[in-house]
C-alpha cells in the first residue's frame, strides 16, 4: 500500500510542486474535523436561530417561514463547505 501512496505523491509533486503539496497537507492537518450533526440537533439549532432572527425583527408577524428558511441556510452553509 505504501508504494501506491508514493506513486501518487510523486505524480502530485511533479504536477503541483513540493511547496504546493506541503501547503495542502498543512491545511488539511490544521482544518478542524467536520462535526456530525444529527437531525434532532439540526432542528434545535435552526429553531434557535429562527427565534433570534424574529427577536431582532421585534417579533413582527408574517415572517416566520422566512426566518426558518434563512436560519436553515445559515446553519447549513458551513456543512456544505466540508469537502
C-alpha positions, -999 to 999 in steps of 0.1 A, spaced: 0 0 0 29 24 7 41 21 -29 7 33 -41 9 64 -18 45 70 -30 33 69 -66 5 93 -60 28 116 -41 54 116 -69 28 124 -95 14 152 -73 49 167 -68 55 167 -105 22 184 -113 18 207 -83 53 212 -69 66 204 -35 56 237 -19 20 234 -31 18 199 -17 32 210 16 7 238 18 -22 214 10 -10 189 37 -6 216 63 -40 230 56 -56 195 59 -38 189 93 -49 223 106 -85 221 95 -110 211 122 -127 178 116 -163 182 105 -187 176 133 -216 152 126 -249 169 132 -279 147 137 -315 157 126 -325 165 162 -295 188 168 -300 205 134 -337 211 142 -330 227 175 -302 248 160 -325 261 133 -353 268 157 -330 288 179 -315 307 150 -350 315 137 -361 327 171 -332 351 173 -340 364 138 -376 370 149 -364 387 181 -342 411 161 -372 420 140 -393 427 171 -414 395 166 -434 412 138 -458 385 124 -457 373 88 -420 364 86 -419 331 104 -413 310 73 -386 333 60 -369 333 94 -369 295 94 -356 292 58 -329 318 65 -318 300 97 -316 267 78 -294 283 51 -272 300 77 -266 267 96 -263 245 65 -237 268 48 -207 255 68 -218 219 64 -219 223 26 -184 237 25 -169 205 40 -151 185 12 
